[in-house]
Amino acid sequence: MGTKIEYVDTTHLYATKYIRNSKAIAVLWAIFTICYAIIGIVAFVTPEWIGDPDNESAGRLGLWQVCQRDEIFDNCKRRWETILTVPTFSFQLATFFMVAAVALALLTICFLIFLIFMKSTRVFHICGWMQIISALCMIVACAAFPFGWNSDDFRKICGPDANRFELGLCGIRWAYPLAIIGCRRWCGLGDTCIHIGHTSCASTTRSALSEFTVQR
């Protein structure tokens, strides 16, 4: 009988420790989720995807903003009003999926408030899948972007030799690699979130079983 009680106590302590560790991981996940959402927003709005790596005044280009040199000013900033005004279908596709990725990232953060009203397992599963879909959208955006390098707007900045997957006079600036890194990290966060959901469910089950055994 004493052995049975010791086994029950050990199981209960294990479940309690498991839940505590899961909560700590969940807090870290929430912090990194906010950080990488900010990274996605910065990568989307900045024109620092492609440009002259040595001379900023020569021109820079991103998904939503273009900086070109004109006859009067060193830099001329221009933003696209809608996705349809973005030149070439490839840039439109990249912009659309980047918008979807950022929107899902922000929606994931907003969805955390449902932890107050819903079961944490369900919330973490939903947030995890939203993060994975967001990562896939960002992957499509990064993959589609080089297909628009043969556009007239791109060649105005990077020269006539620019073509698909050929930068001409330009080079890759910091925002494009940042978006690519964000794809991988965001997918990892989604997988972690789903794992937290499974862990929370398993911990709750262990706790319930241990309490049931004690009552018996």
CYANA upper distance limits for C-alpha pairs under 8 A (distance plus 0.5 A):
  1 MET  CA      5 ILE  CA      6.98
  2 GLY  CA      6 GLU  CA      6.77
  3 THR  CA      7 TYR  CA      6.73
  4 LYS  CA      8 VAL  CA      6.80
  5 ILE  CA      9 ASP  CA      6.71
  5 ILE  CA    214 VAL  CA      8.21
  6 GLU  CA     10 THR  CA      6.64
  7 TYR  CA     11 THR  CA      6.71
  8 VAL  CA     12 HIS  CA      6.69
  8 VAL  CA    210 SER  CA      6.44
  8 VAL  CA    213 THR  CA      7.56
  8 VAL  CA    214 VAL  CA      7.36
  9 ASP  CA     13 LEU  CA      6.66
  9 ASP  CA    210 SER  CA      8.41
 10 THR  CA     14 TYR  CA      6.58
 11 THR  CA     15 ALA  CA      6.68
 11 THR  CA    206 ARG  CA      8.03
 11 THR  CA    207 SER  CA      8.44
 11 THR  CA    210 SER  CA      6.98
 12 HIS  CA     16 THR  CA      6.69
 12 HIS  CA    206 ARG  CA      8.03
 12 HIS  CA    207 SER  CA      6.58
 12 HIS  CA    210 SER  CA      6.30
 12 HIS  CA    211 GLU  CA      8.29
 13 LEU  CA     17 LYS  CA      6.63
 14 TYR  CA     18 TYR  CA      6.52
 15 ALA  CA     19 ILE  CA      6.68
 15 ALA  CA    203 SER  CA      6.06
 15 ALA  CA    204 THR  CA      8.28
 15 ALA  CA    206 ARG  CA      6.54
 15 ALA  CA    207 SER  CA      6.28
 16 THR  CA     20 ARG  CA      6.76
 16 THR  CA    203 SER  CA      8.30
 16 THR  CA    207 SER  CA      8.03
 17 LYS  CA     21 ASN  CA      6.71
 18 TYR  CA     22 SER  CA      6.67
 18 TYR  CA    203 SER  CA      6.98
 19 ILE  CA     23 LYS  CA      6.74
 19 ILE  CA    199 THR  CA      8.47
 19 ILE  CA    200 SER  CA      7.23
 19 ILE  CA    203 SER  CA      6.53
 20 ARG  CA     24 ALA  CA      6.95
 21 ASN  CA     25 ILE  CA      6.76
 22 SER  CA     26 ALA  CA      6.54
 22 SER  CA    196 ILE  CA      6.96
 22 SER  CA    199 THR  CA      7.49
 22 SER  CA    200 SER  CA      7.44
 23 LYS  CA     27 VAL  CA      6.75
 24 ALA  CA     28 LEU  CA      6.93
 25 ILE  CA     29 TRP  CA      6.54
 25 ILE  CA    196 ILE  CA      8.22
 26 ALA  CA     30 ALA  CA      6.69
 26 ALA  CA    193 CYS  CA      8.09
 26 ALA  CA    196 ILE  CA      7.40
 27 VAL  CA     31 ILE  CA      6.86
 28 LEU  CA     32 PHE  CA      6.70
 29 TRP  CA     33 THR  CA      6.44
 29 TRP  CA    189 LEU  CA      7.35
 29 TRP  CA    192 THR  CA      8.15
 29 TRP  CA    193 CYS  CA      7.70
 30 ALA  CA     34 ILE  CA      6.85
 30 ALA  CA    109 ILE  CA      8.28
 31 ILE  CA     35 CYS  CA      6.85
 32 PHE  CA     36 TYR  CA      6.55
 32 PHE  CA    189 LEU  CA      8.39
 33 THR  CA     37 ALA  CA      6.59
 33 THR  CA    105 ALA  CA      8.28
 33 THR  CA    109 ILE  CA      7.73
 33 THR  CA    186 TRP  CA      8.32
 33 THR  CA    189 LEU  CA      7.70
 34 ILE  CA     38 ILE  CA      6.84
 34 ILE  CA    109 ILE  CA      7.31
 35 CYS  CA     39 ILE  CA      6.86
 36 TYR  CA     40 GLY  CA      6.66
 36 TYR  CA    182 GLY  CA      7.22
 36 TYR  CA    185 ARG  CA      8.42
 36 TYR  CA    186 TRP  CA      7.50
 37 ALA  CA     41 ILE  CA      6.84
 37 ALA  CA    102 VAL  CA      7.25
 37 ALA  CA    105 ALA  CA      5.94
 37 ALA  CA    106 LEU  CA      7.02
 38 ILE  CA     42 VAL  CA      6.64
 39 ILE  CA     43 ALA  CA      6.55
 39 ILE  CA    178 LEU  CA      8.05
 39 ILE  CA    179 ALA  CA      8.15
 39 ILE  CA    182 GLY  CA      7.71
 40 GLY  CA     44 PHE  CA      6.64
 40 GLY  CA    101 ALA  CA      8.25
 40 GLY  CA    102 VAL  CA      6.40
 40 GLY  CA    179 ALA  CA      7.13
 40 GLY  CA    182 GLY  CA      7.49
 41 ILE  CA     45 VAL  CA      6.79
 41 ILE  CA    102 VAL  CA      6.68
 42 VAL  CA     46 THR  CA      6.47
 42 VAL  CA    175 ALA  CA      8.43
 43 ALA  CA     48 GLU  CA      8.42
 43 ALA  CA     49 TRP  CA      8.43
 43 ALA  CA    175 ALA  CA      5.71
 43 ALA  CA    176 TYR  CA      7.63
 43 ALA  CA    178 LEU  CA      7.28
 43 ALA  CA    179 ALA  CA      6.43
 44 PHE  CA     62 GLY  CA      7.92
 44 PHE  CA     63 LEU  CA      6.81
 44 PHE  CA     64 TRP  CA      7.18
 44 PHE  CA     98 MET  CA      7.28
 44 PHE  CA     99 VAL  CA      8.19
 45 VAL  CA     62 GLY  CA      7.98
 45 VAL  CA     63 LEU  CA      7.71
 45 VAL  CA     64 TRP  CA      6.22
 45 VAL  CA     65 GLN  CA      7.03
 46 THR  CA     62 GLY  CA      6.66
 46 THR  CA     63 LEU  CA      8.33
 46 THR  CA     64 TRP  CA      7.81
 46 THR  CA     65 GLN  CA      6.91
 46 THR  CA    175 ALA  CA      7.75
 47 PRO  CA     60 ARG  CA      6.22
 47 PRO  CA     61 LEU  CA      5.07
 47 PRO  CA     62 GLY  CA      4.33
 47 PRO  CA     63 LEU  CA      7.45
 47 PRO  CA     64 TRP  CA      7.62
 47 PRO  CA     65 GLN  CA      5.58
 47 PRO  CA     66 VAL  CA      6.13
 47 PRO  CA     67 CYS  CA      7.36
 47 PRO  CA    175 ALA  CA      8.34
 48 GLU  CA     60 ARG  CA      6.54
 48 GLU  CA     61 LEU  CA      6.61
 48 GLU  CA     62 GLY  CA      6.32
 48 GLU  CA    173 ARG  CA      6.08
 48 GLU  CA    174 TRP  CA      6.73
 48 GLU  CA    175 ALA  CA      5.71
 48 GLU  CA    176 TYR  CA      7.83
 49 TRP  CA     60 ARG  CA      7.79
 49 TRP  CA     61 LEU  CA      6.38
 49 TRP  CA     62 GLY  CA      5.39
 49 TRP  CA     63 LEU  CA      8.29
 49 TRP  CA    172 ILE  CA      6.72
 49 TRP  CA    173 ARG  CA      5.67
 49 TRP  CA    174 TRP  CA      6.93
 49 TRP  CA    175 ALA  CA      5.35
 49 TRP  CA    176 TYR  CA      5.13
 50 ILE  CA     60 ARG  CA      6.26
 50 ILE  CA     61 LEU  CA      5.75
 50 ILE  CA     62 GLY  CA      7.08
 50 ILE  CA    170 CYS  CA      7.07
 50 ILE  CA    171 GLY  CA      6.36
 50 ILE  CA    172 ILE  CA      5.33
 50 ILE  CA    173 ARG  CA      5.82
 50 ILE  CA    176 TYR  CA      7.95
 51 GLY  CA     56 GLU  CA      7.80
 51 GLY  CA     58 ALA  CA      8.04
 51 GLY  CA     59 GLY  CA      6.33
 51 GLY  CA     60 ARG  CA      4.80
 51 GLY  CA     61 LEU  CA      6.73
 51 GLY  CA    157 ILE  CA      7.82
 51 GLY  CA    158 CYS  CA      7.65
 51 GLY  CA    170 CYS  CA      5.35
 51 GLY  CA    171 GLY  CA      5.96
 51 GLY  CA    172 ILE  CA      6.98
 51 GLY  CA    173 ARG  CA      6.89
 52 ASP  CA     56 GLU  CA      6.68
 52 ASP  CA     58 ALA  CA      6.82
 52 ASP  CA     59 GLY  CA      7.23
 52 ASP  CA     60 ARG  CA      7.50
 52 ASP  CA    158 CYS  CA      8.30
 52 ASP  CA    169 LEU  CA      7.51
 52 ASP  CA    170 CYS  CA      5.16
 52 ASP  CA    171 GLY  CA      6.10
 52 ASP  CA    173 ARG  CA      8.45
 53 PRO  CA    170 CYS  CA      7.58
 53 PRO  CA    171 GLY  CA      6.28
 53 PRO  CA    172 ILE  CA      7.75
 53 PRO  CA    173 ARG  CA      6.91
 55 ASN  CA     59 GLY  CA      8.48
 56 GLU  CA     60 ARG  CA      7.37
 57 SER  CA     68 GLN  CA      7.91
 57 SER  CA     69 ARG  CA      6.66
 57 SER  CA     74 ASP  CA      6.10
 57 SER  CA     75 ASN  CA      6.26
 58 ALA  CA     68 GLN  CA      7.33
 58 ALA  CA     69 ARG  CA      6.47
 58 ALA  CA    157 ILE  CA      7.50
 59 GLY  CA     66 VAL  CA      8.19
 59 GLY  CA     67 CYS  CA      5.78
 59 GLY  CA     68 GLN  CA      4.98
 59 GLY  CA     69 ARG  CA      6.45
 59 GLY  CA     75 ASN  CA      7.81
 59 GLY  CA    157 ILE  CA      6.02
 60 ARG  CA     66 VAL  CA      6.48
 60 ARG  CA     67 CYS  CA      5.53
 60 ARG  CA     68 GLN  CA      7.08
 60 ARG  CA    157 ILE  CA      7.62
 61 LEU  CA     65 GLN  CA      6.87
 61 LEU  CA     66 VAL  CA      5.04
 61 LEU  CA     67 CYS  CA      6.71
 61 LEU  CA    154 PHE  CA      8.20
 62 GLY  CA     66 VAL  CA      6.56
 63 LEU  CA     91 PHE  CA      7.35
 63 LEU  CA     94 ALA  CA      7.81
 63 LEU  CA     95 THR  CA      6.19
 64 TRP  CA     79 ARG  CA      6.39
 64 TRP  CA     80 TRP  CA      6.44
 64 TRP  CA     86 VAL  CA      8.47
 64 TRP  CA     95 THR  CA      7.65
 65 GLN  CA     77 LYS  CA      7.56
 65 GLN  CA     78 ARG  CA      6.26
 65 GLN  CA     79 ARG  CA      5.05
 65 GLN  CA     80 TRP  CA      7.16
 66 VAL  CA     76 CYS  CA      8.45
 66 VAL  CA     77 LYS  CA      6.32
 66 VAL  CA     78 ARG  CA      5.71
 66 VAL  CA     79 ARG  CA      6.88
 67 CYS  CA     75 ASN  CA      6.45
 67 CYS  CA     76 CYS  CA      5.72
 67 CYS  CA     77 LYS  CA      4.96
 67 CYS  CA     78 ARG  CA      6.74
 68 GLN  CA     74 ASP  CA      8.43
 68 GLN  CA     75 ASN  CA      6.07
 68 GLN  CA     76 CYS  CA      5.51
 68 GLN  CA     77 LYS  CA      7.10
 68 GLN  CA    157 ILE  CA      7.41
 69 ARG  CA     73 PHE  CA      7.09
 69 ARG  CA     74 ASP  CA      5.64
 69 ARG  CA     75 ASN  CA      5.28
 69 ARG  CA     76 CYS  CA      6.25
 70 ASP  CA     74 ASP  CA      6.99
 70 ASP  CA     75 ASN  CA      7.39
 70 ASP  CA     76 CYS  CA      7.07
 80 TRP  CA     85 THR  CA      6.57
 80 TRP  CA     86 VAL  CA      6.56
 81 GLU  CA     85 THR  CA      7.09
 82 THR  CA     86 VAL  CA      7.57
 83 ILE  CA     92 GLN  CA      6.36
 83 ILE  CA     95 THR  CA      7.42
 83 ILE  CA     96 PHE  CA      7.47
 84 LEU  CA     92 GLN  CA      7.35
 86 VAL  CA     91 PHE  CA      6.99
 86 VAL  CA     92 GLN  CA      6.19
 87 PRO  CA     91 PHE  CA      6.94
 87 PRO  CA     92 GLN  CA      7.50
 87 PRO  CA    151 SER  CA      7.81
 87 PRO  CA    153 ASP  CA      7.85
 88 THR  CA     92 GLN  CA      6.91
 88 THR  CA    148 GLY  CA      6.74
 88 THR  CA    151 SER  CA      7.15
 89 PHE  CA     93 LEU  CA      6.49
 89 PHE  CA    148 GLY  CA      8.02
 90 SER  CA     94 ALA  CA      6.63
 90 SER  CA    144 ALA  CA      6.12
 90 SER  CA    145 PHE  CA      6.66
 90 SER  CA    146 PRO  CA      8.44
 90 SER  CA    147 PHE  CA      6.28
 90 SER  CA    148 GLY  CA      5.61
 91 PHE  CA     95 THR  CA      6.43
 91 PHE  CA    144 ALA  CA      7.58
 91 PHE  CA    145 PHE  CA      6.29
 91 PHE  CA    147 PHE  CA      8.36
 91 PHE  CA    148 GLY  CA      6.27
 92 GLN  CA     96 PHE  CA      6.52
 93 LEU  CA     97 PHE  CA      6.77
 93 LEU  CA    141 ALA  CA      7.33
 93 LEU  CA    144 ALA  CA      7.29
 94 ALA  CA     98 MET  CA      6.54
 94 ALA  CA    140 VAL  CA      7.27
 94 ALA  CA    141 ALA  CA      4.33
 94 ALA  CA    142 CYS  CA      7.20
 94 ALA  CA    143 ALA  CA      8.30
 94 ALA  CA    144 ALA  CA      5.94
 94 ALA  CA    145 PHE  CA      6.15
 95 THR  CA     99 VAL  CA      6.59
 95 THR  CA    141 ALA  CA      7.12
 96 PHE  CA    100 ALA  CA      6.77
 96 PHE  CA    141 ALA  CA      8.20
 97 PHE  CA    101 ALA  CA      6.55
 97 PHE  CA    137 CYS  CA      5.52
 97 PHE  CA    138 MET  CA      6.75
 97 PHE  CA    140 VAL  CA      7.17
 97 PHE  CA    141 ALA  CA      5.90
 98 MET  CA    102 VAL  CA      6.71
 98 MET  CA    137 CYS  CA      6.91
 98 MET  CA    138 MET  CA      5.95
 98 MET  CA    141 ALA  CA      6.10
 99 VAL  CA    103 ALA  CA      6.51
100 ALA  CA    104 LEU  CA      6.59
100 ALA  CA    134 SER  CA      7.46
100 ALA  CA    137 CYS  CA      7.13
101 ALA  CA    105 ALA  CA      6.68
101 ALA  CA    133 ILE  CA      8.12
101 ALA  CA    134 SER  CA      4.75
101 ALA  CA    135 ALA  CA      7.14
101 ALA  CA    136 LEU  CA      8.43
101 ALA  CA    137 CYS  CA      5.85
101 ALA  CA    138 MET  CA      6.13
102 VAL  CA    106 LEU  CA      6.76
102 VAL  CA    134 SER  CA      7.74
103 ALA  CA    107 LEU  CA      6.55
104 LEU  CA    108 THR  CA      6.53
104 LEU  CA    130 MET  CA      6.73
104 LEU  CA    131 GLN  CA      7.50
104 LEU  CA    133 ILE  CA      8.42
104 LEU  CA    134 SER  CA      6.20
105 ALA  CA    109 ILE  CA      7.14
105 ALA  CA    130 MET  CA      8.06
105 ALA  CA    131 GLN  CA      7.02
105 ALA  CA    134 SER  CA      7.03
106 LEU  CA    110 CYS  CA      6.83
107 LEU  CA    111 PHE  CA      6.45
108 THR  CA    112 LEU  CA      7.20
108 THR  CA    127 CYS  CA      5.94
108 THR  CA    130 MET  CA      7.13
108 THR  CA    131 GLN  CA      7.60
111 PHE  CA    115 LEU  CA      8.45
111 PHE  CA    123 VAL  CA      8.07
111 PHE  CA    127 CYS  CA      7.68
112 LEU  CA    123 VAL  CA      7.75
112 LEU  CA    127 CYS  CA      8.41
113 ILE  CA    117 PHE  CA      8.40
114 PHE  CA    118 MET  CA      6.18
114 PHE  CA    123 VAL  CA      7.37
115 LEU  CA    119 LYS  CA      7.05
115 LEU  CA    120 SER  CA      6.09
115 LEU  CA    123 VAL  CA      6.92
118 MET  CA    122 ARG  CA      7.74
118 MET  CA    123 VAL  CA      7.36
119 LYS  CA    123 VAL  CA      6.97
120 SER  CA    124 PHE  CA      6.51
120 SER  CA    197 GLY  CA      7.38
120 SER  CA    200 SER  CA      7.89
121 THR  CA    125 HIS  CA      6.74
121 THR  CA    196 ILE  CA      8.20
121 THR  CA    197 GLY  CA      4.82
121 THR  CA    198 HIS  CA      7.27
121 THR  CA    200 SER  CA      6.58
121 THR  CA    201 CYS  CA      6.55
122 ARG  CA    126 ILE  CA      6.73
122 ARG  CA    197 GLY  CA      7.46
123 VAL  CA    127 CYS  CA      6.59
123 VAL  CA    197 GLY  CA      8.25
124 PHE  CA    128 GLY  CA      6.37
124 PHE  CA    193 CYS  CA      6.06
124 PHE  CA    194 ILE  CA      6.42
124 PHE  CA    196 ILE  CA      7.31
124 PHE  CA    197 GLY  CA      5.59
125 HIS  CA    129 TRP  CA      6.79
125 HIS  CA    193 CYS  CA      7.19
125 HIS  CA    194 ILE  CA      5.40
125 HIS  CA    197 GLY  CA      6.24
126 ILE  CA    130 MET  CA      6.71
127 CYS  CA    131 GLN  CA      6.67
127 CYS  CA    190 GLY  CA      7.66
127 CYS  CA    193 CYS  CA      7.42
127 CYS  CA    194 ILE  CA      8.34
128 GLY  CA    132 ILE  CA      6.81
128 GLY  CA    189 LEU  CA      7.75
128 GLY  CA    190 GLY  CA      4.50
128 GLY  CA    191 ASP  CA      6.72
128 GLY  CA    192 THR  CA      7.87
128 GLY  CA    193 CYS  CA      5.30
128 GLY  CA    194 ILE  CA      5.59
129 TRP  CA    133 ILE  CA      6.64
129 TRP  CA    190 GLY  CA      6.69
129 TRP  CA    194 ILE  CA      7.94
130 MET  CA    134 SER  CA      6.50
130 MET  CA    190 GLY  CA      7.88
131 GLN  CA    135 ALA  CA      6.61
131 GLN  CA    186 TRP  CA      6.74
131 GLN  CA    187 CYS  CA      6.86
131 GLN  CA    189 LEU  CA      7.54
131 GLN  CA    190 GLY  CA      5.31
132 ILE  CA    136 LEU  CA      6.79
132 ILE  CA    186 TRP  CA      7.40
132 ILE  CA    187 CYS  CA      5.42
132 ILE  CA    188 GLY  CA      8.50
132 ILE  CA    189 LEU  CA      8.49
132 ILE  CA    190 GLY  CA      5.67
132 ILE  CA    191 ASP  CA      7.85
133 ILE  CA    137 CYS  CA      6.72
134 SER  CA    138 MET  CA      6.78
134 SER  CA    186 TRP  CA      8.08
134 SER  CA    187 CYS  CA      8.46
135 ALA  CA    139 ILE  CA      6.68
135 ALA  CA    182 GLY  CA      8.16
135 ALA  CA    183 CYS  CA      5.35
135 ALA  CA    184 ARG  CA      7.65
135 ALA  CA    186 TRP  CA      6.03
135 ALA  CA    187 CYS  CA      5.83
136 LEU  CA    140 VAL  CA      6.81
136 LEU  CA    183 CYS  CA      7.73
136 LEU  CA    187 CYS  CA      8.31
137 CYS  CA    141 ALA  CA      6.77
138 MET  CA    142 CYS  CA      6.67
138 MET  CA    179 ALA  CA      7.86
138 MET  CA    180 ILE  CA      8.31
138 MET  CA    183 CYS  CA      6.40
139 ILE  CA    143 ALA  CA      6.57
139 ILE  CA    180 ILE  CA      7.65
139 ILE  CA    183 CYS  CA      6.45
140 VAL  CA    144 ALA  CA      6.45
141 ALA  CA    145 PHE  CA      6.64
142 CYS  CA    146 PRO  CA      8.23
142 CYS  CA    176 TYR  CA      8.08
142 CYS  CA    179 ALA  CA      7.74
142 CYS  CA    180 ILE  CA      7.17
143 ALA  CA    147 PHE  CA      8.48
144 ALA  CA    148 GLY  CA      8.00
145 PHE  CA    149 TRP  CA      7.99
146 PRO  CA    164 ARG  CA      6.26
146 PRO  CA    165 PHE  CA      5.82
147 PHE  CA    164 ARG  CA      5.54
147 PHE  CA    165 PHE  CA      7.28
148 GLY  CA    154 PHE  CA      8.28
148 GLY  CA    164 ARG  CA      6.96
149 TRP  CA    154 PHE  CA      6.25
149 TRP  CA    155 ARG  CA      7.96
149 TRP  CA    162 ALA  CA      6.87
149 TRP  CA    163 ASN  CA      5.72
149 TRP  CA    164 ARG  CA      5.50
149 TRP  CA    165 PHE  CA      7.33
149 TRP  CA    166 GLU  CA      7.73
149 TRP  CA    167 LEU  CA      7.62
150 ASN  CA    154 PHE  CA      7.14
150 ASN  CA    155 ARG  CA      7.28
150 ASN  CA    162 ALA  CA      6.45
150 ASN  CA    163 ASN  CA      4.67
150 ASN  CA    164 ARG  CA      5.98
151 SER  CA    155 ARG  CA      6.79
151 SER  CA    163 ASN  CA      8.37
152 ASP  CA    156 LYS  CA      6.69
153 ASP  CA    157 ILE  CA      7.49
154 PHE  CA    158 CYS  CA      6.58
154 PHE  CA    159 GLY  CA      8.33
154 PHE  CA    162 ALA  CA      8.04
155 ARG  CA    159 GLY  CA      5.15
155 ARG  CA    160 PRO  CA      5.82
155 ARG  CA    161 ASP  CA      7.99
155 ARG  CA    162 ALA  CA      6.37
156 LYS  CA    160 PRO  CA      8.02
157 ILE  CA    170 CYS  CA      8.10
158 CYS  CA    162 ALA  CA      6.61
158 CYS  CA    167 LEU  CA      7.08
158 CYS  CA    168 GLY  CA      5.98
158 CYS  CA    169 LEU  CA      5.32
158 CYS  CA    170 CYS  CA      5.51
159 GLY  CA    168 GLY  CA      6.48
159 GLY  CA    169 LEU  CA      6.42
160 PRO  CA    168 GLY  CA      7.78
161 ASP  CA    166 GLU  CA      8.26
161 ASP  CA    167 LEU  CA      8.26
161 ASP  CA    168 GLY  CA      5.49
161 ASP  CA    169 LEU  CA      8.17
162 ALA  CA    166 GLU  CA      5.86
162 ALA  CA    167 LEU  CA      5.52
162 ALA  CA    168 GLY  CA      4.66
162 ALA  CA    169 LEU  CA      7.88
163 ASN  CA    167 LEU  CA      7.15
163 ASN  CA    168 GLY  CA      7.80
167 LEU  CA    171 GLY  CA      6.76
172 ILE  CA    176 TYR  CA      7.41
172 ILE  CA    177 PRO  CA      8.46
173 ARG  CA    177 PRO  CA      8.07
174 TRP  CA    178 LEU  CA      6.73
175 ALA  CA    179 ALA  CA      6.70
176 TYR  CA    180 ILE  CA      6.90
177 PRO  CA    181 ILE  CA      6.59
178 LEU  CA    182 GLY  CA      6.58
179 ALA  CA    183 CYS  CA      6.88
180 ILE  CA    184 ARG  CA      7.48
181 ILE  CA    185 ARG  CA      6.82
182 GLY  CA    186 TRP  CA      6.17
183 CYS  CA    187 CYS  CA      6.73
184 ARG  CA    188 GLY  CA      6.79
185 ARG  CA    189 LEU  CA      6.71
186 TRP  CA    190 GLY  CA      6.82
187 CYS  CA    191 ASP  CA      6.86
188 GLY  CA    192 THR  CA      6.65
189 LEU  CA    193 CYS  CA      6.55
190 GLY  CA    194 ILE  CA      6.84
191 ASP  CA    195 HIS  CA      6.72
192 THR  CA    196 ILE  CA      6.65
193 CYS  CA    197 GLY  CA      6.87
194 ILE  CA    198 HIS  CA      6.91
195 HIS  CA    199 THR  CA      6.55
196 ILE  CA    200 SER  CA      6.50
197 GLY  CA    201 CYS  CA      6.78
198 HIS  CA    202 ALA  CA      6.63
199 THR  CA    203 SER  CA      6.50
200 SER  CA    204 THR  CA      6.67
201 CYS  CA    205 THR  CA      6.80
202 ALA  CA    206 ARG  CA      6.75
203 SER  CA    207 SER  CA      6.66
204 THR  CA    208 ALA  CA      6.66
205 THR  CA    209 LEU  CA      6.65
206 ARG  CA    210 SER  CA      6.64
207 SER  CA    211 GLU  CA      6.76
208 ALA  CA    212 PHE  CA      6.65
209 LEU  CA    213 THR  CA      6.69
210 SER  CA    214 VAL  CA      6.78
211 GLU  CA    215 GLN  CA      6.79
212 PHE  CA    216 ARG  CA      6.92
